[in-house]
Amino acid sequence: MMMFVFWGMSYLEVAGFAAGAASVWLYVRQSVWAWPVGIVNSGCWLVLFWTSRLYLDAGLQVVYIALGVAGWYWWLRGGDRPGRLPVRRTGRRHALVLWAVGGIATLVLWWAMTLAGDASPLLDAATTTVSLIAQYMLTRKLLGSWWCWIAVDVAYLGMYAHQELYLTAALQPLFVAMCVVGLRQWRASLRAGEADAVPSTGAERVAV
């Protein structure tokens, strides 16, 4: 497949950069438009990763597109008020299920990637699993999704630079910074919602 090149980077990578940055900022702002923009971003990266022979990352974009459709629906219809799904904590039982599923998925992918001759099977398996969990948590507006994305973006920085996807690698520190902003803003939104729902008792809960 022929892709036009701009300053050593494909136009498709530039489009993915722009859509990726825009979608994360819209997630930070809790805008439902984050989802269609994110779907465009995943479509760009699907083609980009496939042509770069990053087949696992390409397959991951297909899942992101499906989660994007689900997240779009949940953010519009999942709350008490239409179009307003509130930020929530991850309950202890829910967190245990996610950890268990994530651990099993990581082990299975690690085994499969080792058999396939992947250069970094454990790292690829872990980042893939955490990415999927983070995106699922984002569709449900769970605050902990931002912590997951911070960890994944740090790991992806080196991986994409090694594959000479320099613009995509350069996007990761920007993502980390935006995730920190998102974490702070969502935490503030969560605390405001809890303050409205429960009368103050003088004891402050810590949002995580």
Secondary structure, DSSP 8 states (H G I E B T S, - for coil): ----EETTEEHHHHHHHHHHHHHHHHHHTT-TTHHHHHHHHHHHHHHHHHHTT-HHHHHHHHHHHHHHHHHHHHHHHSSSBTTB---B---HHHHHHHHHHHHHHHHHHHHHHHHTT-SSHHHHHHHHHHHHHHHHHHHTTBTTHHHHHHHHHHHHHHHHHHTT-HHHHHHHHHHHHHHHHHHHHHHHHHHHHHHHHS---S------
